[in-house]
Amino acid sequence: MTLTFPTFSAGLVLSLSLIMAIGPQNAHVLRMGLQRQHLWLTVATCALADIVLISLGVLGLAQLGGLSDKLHGALVGAGVLFLSVYGWQAFRRFLNPTTPVMPSREAGAAPMSRRQAVLSALAFSWLNPHAWLDTAVLIGSASLAYGPARESFGLGAATGSVVWFLVLGVAAFWLGRRLNSLRLWRALDGAVALMMWGTAAGLVASLF
């Protein structure tokens, strides 16, 4: 692999610019941090999931011409279903808020297991069509412009993802230790519900 700083930096900047928007994956990390449940396991899983998608794009998918129409349609369908269900769950929490600190325990539900935390993070990472389009397709396609140095570009993009999720995890950890407001939880859940449903509607519209 030819590692060059300008190419590495270009991948890093592109990755950060794509991932910094508060999408489903980032919102999930924030919520896990505020709930104090498996935050760092979630951060590690999301970062590794992104690295897999970036590697797929840089090493293969971009050279094949991107996602096929059928695969794209299947991803969109799965994403719409997933986002709609999660949006409904967030809306229910908005209507019936629970205690801000560790709400699942206060509500009498069993805390999330490590396996559930990993599966949830993977679902937010791999059932979101935007994640595939932004990482595997867009980053993979952009890497082709760097020829033999495209692996350096991909390494920069992967590093950007790791840096972002570490920063987001620290922010969520810091907020979780300092914020204890039922109003904050209601606002977060309301915003998440609207964002999830809005994203799902946008995906449906993209099919027509």
SVG drawing of the C-alpha trace seen along z (x, -y; Angstrom):
<svg xmlns="http://www.w3.org/2000/svg" viewBox="-48 -20 52 32">
<polyline fill="none" stroke="black" stroke-width="0.4" points="0.0,0.0 1.3,-3.5 0.7,-5.7 0.7,-9.4 -0.4,-12.2 -2.4,-14.2 -4.4,-11.2 -4.8,-10.0 -6.0,-13.5 -8.5,-13.6 -10.1,-10.4 -10.2,-11.6 -11.9,-14.8 -14.4,-13.2 -15.3,-10.6 -15.8,-13.2 -17.9,-15.4 -20.2,-12.5 -20.6,-11.1 -20.9,-14.2 -24.6,-14.8 -26.8,-13.5 -28.3,-10.4 -29.7,-7.2 -26.3,-5.8 -25.1,-8.9 -28.4,-9.3 -28.1,-5.7 -24.6,-6.3 -25.8,-9.4 -28.8,-7.6 -26.6,-4.7 -24.3,-7.2 -27.1,-9.0 -28.5,-5.7 -25.1,-4.6 -25.5,-1.3 -22.5,0.4 -21.4,-3.0 -17.9,-2.0 -19.0,1.3 -21.4,-0.5 -18.8,-3.0 -16.4,-0.2 -19.1,1.7 -20.2,-1.3 -16.6,-2.2 -15.8,1.4 -19.0,1.5 -18.1,-1.6 -14.6,-0.3 -16.1,2.8 -18.3,0.7 -15.4,-1.6 -13.2,1.4 -15.9,3.0 -16.2,-0.2 -12.5,-0.9 -11.4,2.6 -14.3,3.8 -17.7,2.2 -16.6,-1.0 -14.8,1.1 -18.0,3.0 -19.9,-0.2 -21.8,-0.5 -24.9,1.2 -27.2,2.9 -30.8,1.6 -32.2,4.7 -29.8,4.5 -30.4,0.8 -34.1,1.3 -33.8,4.1 -31.6,1.9 -34.1,-1.0 -37.0,1.3 -35.2,2.7 -34.1,-0.8 -37.6,-2.2 -39.0,0.6 -36.2,0.3 -36.4,-3.5 -40.3,-3.5 -40.3,-1.0 -37.5,-2.8 -39.2,-6.2 -42.4,-4.7 -40.5,-3.5 -39.0,-6.9 -42.4,-8.6 -43.9,-6.3 -41.1,-7.3 -41.9,-10.9 -45.5,-10.4 -44.7,-8.5 -41.2,-9.6 -39.4,-7.7 -36.8,-8.6 -33.8,-10.2 -31.0,-8.2 -30.9,-4.6 -34.6,-4.7 -34.8,-1.0 -33.9,0.1 -36.2,-2.5 -39.0,-1.3 -38.5,2.3 -37.1,3.6 -34.0,5.7 -30.8,3.8 -29.5,4.4 -27.1,7.3 -23.7,7.0 -25.1,9.1 -28.2,6.9 -25.9,3.8 -23.8,5.2 -26.7,6.3 -28.4,2.9 -25.3,1.0 -24.9,3.3 -28.5,2.7 -28.1,-1.1 -24.9,-0.8 -25.9,1.8 -29.7,1.4 -29.3,-2.2 -29.1,-2.7 -27.4,-6.1 -24.5,-4.4 -24.0,-2.1 -24.3,-5.0 -22.0,-7.3 -19.3,-4.8 -19.3,-1.9 -20.4,-3.7 -19.4,-7.4 -16.1,-6.9 -15.3,-3.8 -16.0,-5.7 -13.9,-8.7 -11.0,-6.4 -10.7,-5.4 -9.4,-8.9 -6.3,-8.2 -5.3,-5.1 -2.7,-2.9 -3.0,-5.2 -6.7,-4.5 -5.9,-2.2 -4.3,-5.2 -7.5,-7.2 -9.5,-4.3 -7.3,-4.2 -7.8,-7.9 -11.6,-7.5 -11.6,-4.6 -9.5,-6.7 -12.0,-9.6 -14.8,-7.2 -12.9,-6.0 -12.0,-9.5 -15.7,-10.7 -17.2,-7.8 -14.6,-8.3 -15.4,-12.0 -19.1,-11.3 -18.7,-8.6 -16.8,-11.1 -19.5,-13.7 -22.3,-11.2 -20.4,-10.0 -19.9,-13.6 -23.5,-14.5 -24.7,-11.3 -22.9,-12.3 -24.3,-15.8 -27.8,-15.9 -30.7,-14.6 -33.7,-16.3 -36.9,-14.6 -37.6,-17.5 -34.3,-16.8 -35.2,-13.1 -38.6,-14.1 -36.9,-16.6 -34.4,-14.0 -37.0,-11.3 -39.2,-13.7 -36.4,-14.8 -35.3,-11.3 -38.8,-10.2 -39.2,-13.1 -35.7,-12.4 -36.3,-8.7 -39.7,-9.2 -38.4,-12.0 -35.5,-9.9 -37.8,-7.0 -40.1,-9.3 -37.1,-10.6 -36.1,-7.0 -39.5,-6.1 -39.6,-9.3 -36.2,-8.4 -37.8,-5.3 -40.1,-7.3"/>
</svg>
